[in-house]
Amino acid sequence: MIKSAFRVFELFEFFAERRRSASVADIVEALGYPQSSASVLLKTLTKLRYLEYNRFTRQYVPTLRVALLGSWIHDQIFSNTSLAGLVDDLHAATGATVILGMQNDIHVQYIHMAQSSKGRLDWYIKPGSLRPLCRAAVGRVLLSQKTDVDVVYLLRRINAEERDVSKQMGESELLEELDIVRRQGYAYTEGTINPQAGVIAMQLPSPASQPDMVIGVGAQIAELRARREEFIELLKKAIQPYQI
């Protein structure tokens, strides 16, 4: 067996049995891993957003991205009430690309999606793709949940890594955009990632133990403008059962 692959699944089986967060020490004691190997494995899975790390308690817990990996199997056998089912239902209702994302440092990471046919939208998004928080509609919804101080800190880091000056964003401009997102309850962007496409995104309620998640609908700009109100209502309807 490949040791690293075996340990990944063994770790998730450990969490499945434990059903709560765990520290590095807990995992080392339970699974018998060397401290250094356990730390590297946990940091890698956290970077990929399969784990969430609480720096105050120094504990790790699996994210919903783990649940999504096999949710389609559950849906086929039992029901269609999972997050994967939500994405698929919204995709069927809109015929558009549907994106589920969460924050990964200064980026939003697209952890699950249902994509429109290439004939309707020349825009293939690779699962796991990263986009700057300040430019993507899904990222702006995530930023809207933060304080202005935290937003500015993240934006300065984003701008520092952006070599194309034309893609850098001003602090006041972003803060104004986020005020609009908070007031209207959704983010709307056109051409900020793909010049031909846009996205409408809303926060997806999630448990306190999980990182914030956002769901978005993407389409060609002309279609997005024409169906804007329809997409907004479909998004509201889709997330309503998840309201806490």
N, C-alpha and C positions, 0 to 999 in steps of 0.2 A: 504493500500500500504506500501511497505518497503521504508522508507524515503530515505535511502542512494541510492538505485537503482533509485528511482524517480529523485533524484537530478542529478545523472550522465546524464540521458537522457535530463533532463531539461537544463542542462549546455550545452550539445552539440546542442540542439535546439536554445539556446541563441546565440551560435557562428554561427549557420547556418543563422540566421536572421541578425546578426551583420556584418558578413563577414570580420572581421579584428580582430586583437589581442585585449586583454582586460586585465586590471589589476585586482587585488583582489578587490579593491574598486569599480571598474565598476560592477563586478559580484555581490558583496554584495548589491549595490544600485539597480541593475536591478532585482535580484531574491529574495532579502530579506533574504538571509542566514545570520546567525551569522558569524562574522568575523573569529572566530576560526574554525568553521565547513567548511567554504569556503576554508580556507588555507589548511586544512588537505585533503580535496577532491582534490584540485588542485595539491598538492604535490604528492598524490598517483597516479593520472592519468599521471603526469609527469614522475614518476618513471617507470610506465608501458609503457611509450613512446606513449601515446595517446595525450599528450600535449607537447609542446616545451616551455621552459621558457627562456626568454631573461633577463639575470641578469643586463644588463645595463639599459633597459627601464622598467624592472620589469613587463613585460607583458607576457601573455600566449596566445598560438595559437594552434589549433588542428594540429596534424601531419597527414601525408598520411596514417598512420596506421588506422585512423578512416575511411577514404574513402574506404580502402580495405575491411572493414567488410561487406559492402553490395554491393560491386562492382560486384559480381557474379550475383546478381539479375538484375542489370542494363545490364550486358553483355547478359544475356539470352533474355532480352526484346528488347534491342536497338542495341548494337554493341559489338565489341570485341576489343576496343581500350584502355581499362584501363590498369593499372599496373597488375591487376589480369589476364587480358587477355594476357599481355606480358609474364607473368610467365607461364601460361598454354600453350601458343604457343611455347615457348622455350622448355618446357617439352615435348611437342609432337614431336618437331623436333629432340631432342636429345635422348629421352627415359630415361633421367637421372633425378636425383633430382635437382630441381632449387630452389634457396634460395634468398630471398630478405631480406636485413638486414640494420640496422642503429645502431649508437652508443648509448649505455646506460651506462654512466659513464666509467668504465674501461673495459666494455664488449661490444661485438657486440650482438645485439638481433635479432633473426630471426623472423621477423614480419609476413612473409607470405611465403608459399612454395608450390610446387607441387612435390610429392615424387614418386620415382620409386618403382616398386613392390618389396616386401620383397624378392622375389626369386632372383632378380637381384642384390640387394644390401642390406645386412643385416644391415640396418642403418636407424632406424626411428628417426626423429627429431621432438620433440614436438614444435608446434608453440609457440613463445614467449621464446624459450630457449636462454640462455646466454652462450657466449664463450669468453675467454680472447681475447682482441683485438690483442695481439701480436702473437697468435698461429693460429687463423682462417684466411683463405685467405680473407674472406669478411672483417674481422677486419683489416688486413694489408692494404687493399686498403683505408679504412677509415683513418688509421694512415698516409698513404702516402700523404694525403692532409694537414697534419699539419707540423709545424716547428719542427726541431730536439729537441729544448728545450721542447716543449709540449710532444713530443714522449717519451723523457727520463723521464719526470715527471710521465706520465701515466705508463710507464714500471716499474718504481720503486714501484709504488703502486700495480701493478699486482704481481710483485715478492714478495712483502711483504705479500700478502694474499695467495700466493701459498705455501702450506705446503710441497709439493713434490719438493725437490731441483732439481731433474732431469728435471722438467718441467719449471724451471726458465730460463730466457733468458738474455744473456748479451747485454749491451747497444750497443756496436760496432757491434755485430752480427745483431741485429735488424735494426740498421741504414743502414747497408750494404744491407740487404734484401729490405728495403724500397726504396733505390736508384735504385735497379733493377726494382721494381714495377713501379716507376716513369718513368724509361727509356722505359720499354716495354709496359706500359699501362695496365697491369693486374698483379694479384697475382696468384701464383701457389704453392699449398702445397700438400704434401703427408704424411699421417699418423700423422699429428700434433694433430688431434682431435680423429679420428678413425684410428686405425693402418692399416685397410684394405682399406681405402678410401682416396680420395683427392678431391680438389676443385680448379677450375679456377674461378676468380672473377674480375669484372670490375666495375668502378664507373658508376652509373646511374645518368645522369644529372637531377637536381631538382631545383625548384625555390629558389631564395635567402632566402625566408621566411621559407623554410623547411630545416631540418637537412639533411646532406649528406646521400645518400642511395647507396647501392651496391648490384649488382646481381651476383650470382655465380652458376656454374654448378658442381655438385658433382657426382662421380662415383667410382667404384672400381679402384684401382691404375692401374691395367693392362689395363683396358678400357680407363682410363683417358690418359695414355701415348700413346696408339694407336690412340686415336681420338683427341689429344691435339689441333692440328691446326684446325680441323673441329669445335671443340667447341669454339675456339677463334673467328673464322669467324662468327659463329652463334651468339655469344654474341655481336660482333660488329654490326651485322645486326639488332639484336633485339633492341639495344639501340639507333641506328641511328635516328629514328623518334623523340627521346626525347632530341636530342642535342639542346642546347639553342643558 
